[in-house]
Amino acid sequence: MAVRSMKQAVHGGGVAQAALELGVPLSRILDFSASINPLGIPQAVLAAARDALAEAVHYPEIDAASLRGDLADFHRLPADRLLTGSGSTELLYLFPRVLRPRRALLVTPAFSEYARALAQAGVPLDTFPLDPEDGFRLDPERLAGAVEADTDLVILANPGNPTGRGIDPGQIEALAYRLAGRATLAVDEAFVDFCPHLSVIDRVAEHPNLYVFRSLTKFYAIPGLRAGYMAGPADGIAMLAASAQPWTLSTPAIGAARACLAQVDFRRETLEQIPELRHRFEEGLTDLGLKVFPSNANYLLVRLGRGAPAATALAAALRRQGILIRNCADFSPLDERYIRLAVRGKGENEHLLEALVELLQGDEPL
């Protein structure tokens, strides 16, 4: 399916605007629309950002070299295979602008900024829609078969967003082999810290056509600080680094990002708690008669049942209560039956379930 136009981006979050509309403090907004770790910012990361403010009188590192060095140690990769950015989204825009693919193939449903970045770089885009009736399962052989003669970039996310479904790293590596000499494979691992066994970042050295994008903002709960990075072949990373803007990471963002990498206990606690919270949340949603798709991430894709209100109406009704959810109608090929819900703390998840009972099973129309 070819994509020719660039639509206005829609994203989760927006808590400040919601608080302003409702006339309530920011703390009164319960945000299920942005999938951020419910454990919150690790205290050591917060302290590192605060301490770094004392150095804000100076320019930050022009290329966040200290963070790149720490990432190299963390992932056991050469530093010349890594590039940092102000969130992985900055790098997603830099990538097509510098490497200039002839044509791209995008696995959908997907994060909207891929298509926007490609459109701004003038790259024609085709889509490879996954089937909800098949649980959004990716068939790597069928995907490789869909690559046209002039397609030299394939983009997918692992785990998928908004589906939450993970792809076995062996399948991704096999796909990289299949595409070798034909196309570059770009894998967005923005949420893979919640399922680290799915990552292929440790395999970039073995594949000259594999690039991996990573985010520090979701897992470590610092979306307001903007910190991400990518890994890939040294020659491609060098080209991207030569065209990157200077000083895109502030000194507090660099300090916080470096501290994130040292949070061993926080990572362990998150990986222990999120699966249990997700499981209980999924059970509650299923009890309401909703279709919940299996997820490896910290969010759940939900399909509303027949007779249920459309996602737009449901999101609007919850918003009036100070609860934000993600309407997935703009995630082609999804529609008004789909919503995405972040996994939050036990009490917050229960609060949303109670609100959904009233809206889905009550007598009053939305």
Buried (B, 14 or more C-beta within 10 A) or exposed (E): EEBEEBEEEEEBBBBEEBBEEBEEEEEEBBBBBBBBBBBBBBEBBBBBBEBBEEEEEEEBBEBBEBBBEBBBEBBEBEBBBBBBBBBBBBBBBBBBBBBEBEBBBBBBBBBBBBBBBBBEBEBBBBBBBBEBEEEBEBBBEEBBEBBEEEBBBBBBBBBBBBBBBBBBBEBBBBBBBBBBEEBBBBBBBBBBBBBEEBBBBEBBBEBBBBBBBBBBBBBBBBBEBBBBBBBBBBEBBEBBBEEBEEEBBBBBBBBBBBBBBBBEEBBEBBBEBBBEBBEBBBEBBEEBEBBBBBBBBBBBBBBBEEEBBBBEBBBEBBBEBBBBBBBBBBBBEBBBBBBBBBBBEEEBBBBBBEBBEEBBEEEEEB
